[in-house]
């Protein structure tokens, strides 16, 4: 037997070899699917990252734009608050303001500007009128108007302050009253 060559068959049967071949094919397929799944998952993660990053950058730019708008509005808000405060002061003044238009209307019923020389108000709201007229009849008519205003309760305490008749016949007189508001 020295001359014969002996061989050992390490492969088992043909069925076992086909199992290994089938297992190798399945392993290749599973590797391919795993690779595709890995690449798909990576692509999804990449797309998700891009979407999140884009959203973040949009939010940051929107925040910056809104912050800049707020800074611009800070000045306007200060001006608005200043105006609002002043409106409150004006409302207080307006609430305590007296209706001088009514007094001026009553004065216009008594005398008109060519004859009216001056209107003066003192600190106690007493009004004084200085009037210059050409005739005594005009003076009497004005005095009657003043008394009518007193009767209507539009003025109180009418008083004749002065009465002067010049050599020319021009009459200057002054009277005072307290307006009723």
CORFENHU-V376728 format. One record per residue. N is the residue number from 1. RES is the residue in three letters. OMEGA is omega as a letter, one per 20 degrees, with the letter a starting at -180 (999 if undefined). D_CENTER is the distance of its C-alpha to the mean C-alpha in Angstrom with 1 decimal. Layout:
n->N res->RES omega->OMEGA d_center->D_CENTER
n->N res->RES omega->OMEGA d_center->D_CENTER
This chain:
n->1 res->UNK omega->a d_center->115.2
n->2 res->UNK omega->a d_center->114.7
n->3 res->UNK omega->a d_center->114.2
n->4 res->UNK omega->r d_center->111.8
n->5 res->UNK omega->r d_center->108.2
n->6 res->UNK omega->r d_center->106.2
n->7 res->UNK omega->r d_center->102.7
n->8 res->UNK omega->r d_center->100.2
n->9 res->UNK omega->a d_center->97.7
n->10 res->UNK omega->r d_center->94.4
n->11 res->UNK omega->r d_center->92.6
n->12 res->UNK omega->a d_center->93.0
n->13 res->UNK omega->a d_center->93.2
n->14 res->UNK omega->a d_center->91.5
n->15 res->UNK omega->a d_center->89.2
n->16 res->UNK omega->r d_center->87.8
n->17 res->UNK omega->r d_center->87.2
n->18 res->UNK omega->r d_center->85.3
n->19 res->UNK omega->r d_center->83.2
n->20 res->UNK omega->r d_center->82.2
n->21 res->UNK omega->r d_center->81.5
n->22 res->UNK omega->r d_center->79.4
n->23 res->UNK omega->r d_center->77.6
n->24 res->UNK omega->r d_center->77.0
n->25 res->UNK omega->r d_center->75.6
n->26 res->UNK omega->r d_center->73.3
n->27 res->UNK omega->r d_center->72.3
n->28 res->UNK omega->r d_center->71.4
n->29 res->UNK omega->a d_center->69.4
n->30 res->UNK omega->r d_center->67.6
n->31 res->UNK omega->r d_center->66.9
n->32 res->UNK omega->a d_center->65.6
n->33 res->UNK omega->r d_center->63.3
n->34 res->UNK omega->r d_center->62.2
n->35 res->UNK omega->r d_center->61.5
n->36 res->UNK omega->r d_center->59.6
n->37 res->UNK omega->r d_center->57.6
n->38 res->UNK omega->r d_center->56.9
n->39 res->UNK omega->r d_center->55.7
n->40 res->UNK omega->r d_center->53.7
n->41 res->UNK omega->r d_center->52.1
n->42 res->UNK omega->r d_center->51.4
n->43 res->UNK omega->r d_center->49.8
n->44 res->UNK omega->r d_center->47.6
n->45 res->UNK omega->r d_center->46.6
n->46 res->UNK omega->r d_center->46.0
n->47 res->UNK omega->r d_center->43.8
n->48 res->UNK omega->r d_center->41.9
n->49 res->UNK omega->r d_center->41.4
n->50 res->UNK omega->r d_center->40.2
n->51 res->UNK omega->a d_center->37.7
n->52 res->UNK omega->a d_center->36.4
n->53 res->UNK omega->r d_center->36.2
n->54 res->UNK omega->r d_center->34.4
n->55 res->UNK omega->r d_center->31.9
n->56 res->UNK omega->r d_center->31.5
n->57 res->UNK omega->r d_center->31.0
n->58 res->UNK omega->r d_center->28.4
n->59 res->UNK omega->r d_center->26.5
n->60 res->UNK omega->r d_center->26.8
n->61 res->UNK omega->r d_center->25.7
n->62 res->UNK omega->r d_center->22.7
n->63 res->UNK omega->r d_center->21.9
n->64 res->UNK omega->r d_center->22.2
n->65 res->UNK omega->r d_center->20.0
n->66 res->UNK omega->r d_center->17.2
n->67 res->UNK omega->r d_center->17.8
n->68 res->UNK omega->r d_center->17.7
n->69 res->UNK omega->r d_center->14.3
n->70 res->UNK omega->r d_center->13.1
n->71 res->UNK omega->r d_center->14.8
n->72 res->UNK omega->a d_center->13.1
n->73 res->UNK omega->r d_center->9.6
n->74 res->UNK omega->r d_center->11.1
n->75 res->UNK omega->r d_center->11.6
n->76 res->UNK omega->r d_center->8.2
n->77 res->UNK omega->r d_center->7.1
n->78 res->UNK omega->r d_center->10.1
n->79 res->UNK omega->r d_center->9.5
n->80 res->UNK omega->r d_center->6.3
n->81 res->UNK omega->r d_center->8.6
n->82 res->UNK omega->r d_center->11.4
n->83 res->UNK omega->a d_center->10.2
n->84 res->UNK omega->r d_center->9.4
n->85 res->UNK omega->a d_center->12.9
n->86 res->UNK omega->r d_center->14.4
n->87 res->UNK omega->r d_center->13.4
n->88 res->UNK omega->r d_center->15.2
n->89 res->UNK omega->r d_center->18.1
n->90 res->UNK omega->r d_center->18.2
n->91 res->UNK omega->r d_center->18.4
n->92 res->UNK omega->r d_center->21.2
n->93 res->UNK omega->a d_center->22.9
n->94 res->UNK omega->r d_center->22.6
n->95 res->UNK omega->a d_center->24.1
n->96 res->UNK omega->a d_center->27.0
n->97 res->UNK omega->r d_center->27.4
n->98 res->UNK omega->a d_center->30.6
n->99 res->UNK omega->a d_center->31.1
n->100 res->UNK omega->r d_center->33.1
n->101 res->UNK omega->r d_center->33.1
n->102 res->UNK omega->a d_center->35.6
n->103 res->UNK omega->r d_center->37.8
n->104 res->UNK omega->r d_center->37.8
n->105 res->UNK omega->r d_center->38.7
n->106 res->UNK omega->r d_center->41.5
n->107 res->UNK omega->r d_center->42.6
n->108 res->UNK omega->r d_center->42.7
n->109 res->UNK omega->a d_center->45.0
n->110 res->UNK omega->a d_center->47.3
n->111 res->UNK omega->r d_center->47.4
n->112 res->UNK omega->a d_center->45.9
n->113 res->UNK omega->a d_center->45.1
n->114 res->UNK omega->a d_center->48.5
n->115 res->UNK omega->a d_center->50.1
n->116 res->UNK omega->a d_center->47.2
n->117 res->UNK omega->a d_center->47.6
n->118 res->UNK omega->r d_center->45.0
n->119 res->UNK omega->a d_center->42.5
n->120 res->UNK omega->r d_center->42.0
n->121 res->UNK omega->r d_center->40.0
n->122 res->UNK omega->a d_center->41.1
n->123 res->UNK omega->r d_center->39.3
n->124 res->UNK omega->r d_center->40.4
n->125 res->UNK omega->r d_center->38.9
n->126 res->UNK omega->a d_center->42.4
n->127 res->UNK omega->r d_center->42.4
n->128 res->UNK omega->r d_center->45.4
n->129 res->UNK omega->r d_center->46.4
n->130 res->UNK omega->a d_center->49.1
n->131 res->UNK omega->r d_center->50.7
n->132 res->UNK omega->a d_center->53.5
n->133 res->UNK omega->a d_center->55.5
n->134 res->UNK omega->a d_center->58.8
n->135 res->UNK omega->r d_center->60.5
n->136 res->UNK omega->r d_center->61.2
n->137 res->UNK omega->r d_center->60.3
n->138 res->UNK omega->r d_center->56.7
n->139 res->UNK omega->r d_center->56.6
n->140 res->UNK omega->r d_center->57.9
n->141 res->UNK omega->r d_center->55.5
n->142 res->UNK omega->r d_center->52.5
n->143 res->UNK omega->r d_center->53.9
n->144 res->UNK omega->r d_center->54.3
n->145 res->UNK omega->r d_center->50.6
n->146 res->UNK omega->r d_center->49.6
n->147 res->UNK omega->r d_center->51.8
n->148 res->UNK omega->r d_center->50.3
n->149 res->UNK omega->r d_center->46.7
n->150 res->UNK omega->r d_center->48.1
n->151 res->UNK omega->r d_center->49.6
n->152 res->UNK omega->a d_center->46.4
n->153 res->UNK omega->r d_center->44.8
n->154 res->UNK omega->r d_center->42.3
n->155 res->UNK omega->r d_center->43.9
n->156 res->UNK omega->r d_center->46.1
n->157 res->UNK omega->r d_center->48.8
n->158 res->UNK omega->a d_center->49.7
n->159 res->UNK omega->r d_center->52.1
n->160 res->UNK omega->a d_center->54.1
n->161 res->UNK omega->a d_center->53.7
n->162 res->UNK omega->r d_center->56.1
n->163 res->UNK omega->a d_center->58.3
n->164 res->UNK omega->r d_center->60.1
n->165 res->UNK omega->a d_center->62.4
n->166 res->UNK omega->r d_center->63.3
n->167 res->UNK omega->r d_center->66.6
n->168 res->UNK omega->a d_center->65.0
n->169 res->UNK omega->r d_center->64.1
n->170 res->UNK omega->a d_center->60.4
n->171 res->UNK omega->r d_center->58.8
n->172 res->UNK omega->r d_center->56.0
n->173 res->UNK omega->r d_center->54.6
n->174 res->UNK omega->r d_center->51.7
n->175 res->UNK omega->a d_center->50.4
n->176 res->UNK omega->r d_center->47.7
n->177 res->UNK omega->r d_center->45.8
n->178 res->UNK omega->a d_center->43.0
n->179 res->UNK omega->r d_center->40.4
n->180 res->UNK omega->a d_center->39.6
n->181 res->UNK omega->999 d_center->35.9
